[in-house]
Amino acid sequence: MIKIFGMPTCPYCDYVHKQIEGREDEFVYINIGENIQNMSAFTRLRDNSPVFDYCKEIGDVGIPAFVFEDGSVSINPADAGLEEYGAVNACSVEDHKNGRKGC
């Protein structure tokens, strides 16, 4: 099972979350804004994985983040077989701000 760390106020996460609906046997979505335990789990991951070095350098949070069964980590949705936000079918950040979800 692939763990995905994200939050609903992130359009990139929202786009990924929509793609995994009904696929609970493959993915578990962990909302880091839901409670302190989820945020702590993500923060420990981010603090200890070199995958996030560039994100930290540019001031990015680094979500959505994917943790695979073997423990490897990625911030690339394609590594989990998902489409990245900004692809042909994705909506814009402006669409998301205007309430459009999972487009």
Residue pairs with C-beta under 8 A, 6 or more apart in sequence:
1 25
1 26
1 27
1 28
1 69
2 26
2 27
2 28
2 66
2 67
2 68
2 69
2 80
3 27
3 28
3 30
3 66
3 67
4 13
4 16
4 17
4 20
4 27
4 28
4 29
4 30
4 64
4 65
4 66
4 67
4 80
5 30
5 32
5 38
5 41
5 42
5 45
5 63
5 64
5 65
5 66
5 67
6 12
6 13
6 14
6 16
6 17
6 29
6 30
6 31
6 32
6 63
6 64
6 65
7 13
7 31
7 32
7 33
7 34
7 63
8 14
8 17
8 31
8 33
9 33
10 61
10 63
10 64
11 85
11 91
11 93
11 95
11 96
11 97
12 63
12 64
12 84
12 85
13 63
13 64
14 96
14 101
14 102
15 83
15 85
15 90
15 91
15 102
15 103
16 64
16 77
16 82
16 85
17 29
17 64
17 102
18 101
18 102
18 103
19 82
19 83
19 102
20 26
20 27
20 29
20 82
27 80
30 38
30 41
30 42
31 38
32 38
32 39
32 41
32 42
32 63
33 39
42 63
42 65
45 52
45 65
45 67
45 73
46 52
46 55
46 56
46 61
46 62
46 65
49 73
51 62
51 65
51 73
51 74
51 75
52 62
52 65
52 75
54 60
55 61
55 62
55 75
56 62
62 75
63 75
64 75
64 77
65 73
65 74
65 75
66 73
66 74
66 75
66 76
66 77
66 79
66 80
67 73
68 74
68 79
68 80
74 80
76 84
77 83
77 84
77 85
78 84
83 89
83 90
84 90
89 103
90 103
91 100
91 103
95 103
96 103
